[in-house]
């Protein structure tokens, strides 16, 4: 490929708008369905505070992706703008500062849910456990960012 074309292609990709992921949390336990209607097949109940990624919303229903990658439907009224994250590593290390060498505050097992306080600095998230403990976790150790 001609170098000028490569540069034009690269510049075109750089100027594309970034796609923002729309993460929410479940406000209260809710039934998940295989379609956007209460008459659709009921799959299971999702727990309060579970993070989900909203893929599409349509007339009171949202198609969401869970931490396993499954696409399911939930009534939009059960979604909260409050952000949470879920541990996806076998054990996540929560540190005092956003550095690998910072003191360890505690560890959390897979599927533990945290309130997301902030996503800074890059590669880290400041989180708070329901017990009140807080700290920084590597972004790669959680799902929902």
N, C-alpha and C positions, 0 to 999 in steps of 0.2 A: 504494500500500500504506500502511496506517495506520502512523504512526511507532512506536507501541508494538509492533506486529508486527515491524517492521524491527529494533528493539532486541532483542526476544526471539530472533529468528533469529540476529542477530549474537552474542549471548551464548551461544546454543546451539553455534555454530561454534567459539567460543573455548574452550569446555569439552570439546570432542571430544579424545580422546587423540591425540597426535602419532604418526604412523606412522614408525617408524625404518627406515631402509634398512639391509639386512644385506650389507655388503661384505666380501669375503674375497679371498684371493689363491690362485692355483694353486700347490700345494706342489711339484709336479714335472710335467714334460710329461705331458699326458693326452689321450686321445681324446675328442672331443665327438661326441654322438649326437643324432639327431632324436627320440629317445624314451628312456624310462627303463629300458632293458634292453640288455645286450651284444649281443642279436640285432637291435637297431635299426640303422638305416642310420648308418654312420660318416661324419661330416662332414669333420673335420680334427683336427689335433693343436694344442692350445693350449700356449703356452710357460710355463715355470716363472715365477712371480712376477707373472703377468698378473692385474690386478684384475678381479673379477666381482661382480655383485650377485646374491645368492641370492633367488630369487622364491618357491620352494617346495622343500621336501625331503620325500622319500617313499621309505622302505625302501631306504636305501643310495644313493639317487640324488638329485641336486639339479638343478632347472631354474634356469639362471642367465642373466643378461643381460650381454652383453659391451659394450665401449665403443662399438660401432656400433649397439647397440640390439637385436641379434639374440638370440633366446631359444633356448637349446640345453641339452642334458642332459649332466651329468658325474657320474661316480661320486663321492659325497660324500667318500670317503677321500682324494681328491686335493685337497681344499680345506683351506686353512690359515687360522686366525684372524688370522694376521699380515696387516697392512693395507699395501697398496701403492696408488699412484695412477699414472695414465698421462697423459702430456701430450696434450691434445687440440687445443691451439693450434698453429699452424705453428711458432712459436718461443715458449717460455716463459722468462721472466726469473726467475732465482733470485737473491734479494736477501739482504743481511746481516741486515736487520730487516724486519718486516712493515709496510713503508711503500713507496709508489711512489717516493719520493725517496731511499731507502736505496741504498747502494753495490751495484752489480751484482756478484755472485759469479761467475756464468756463465749461459749460455743453453743450453736443451735443445730439441732438435727434436721434432716430433710423434712420438708412440708410444714415447718414452723412458719407462721405468718407474722410479719412486722408491719407497723405503720411506717410509711415512707415520709421522712422529714425533709430531706433534700437530696439532690443528685449532684453534689459537688464535693470534691473536685472530680474531674472526669475519671471514670473507672471505679468510682466508689459511690456508695449511697449511705446517707446517715439515716439510721432506723431506730425505732423504739419498740420494745417488746411490751405486751400488755401488763407485765409485772412492773413496768416503769424503767427498767434498764435500757440504756441506749448506747449507741456507738456507731462505728463505721464498718461496713461490710463491703467486700469486693463485689462489684456489679456482676461479675461472672458467677458468683455463688448463689445469686437469687434470680427469680423470674418475676417480671412485672414492670420492668423499666423500659 
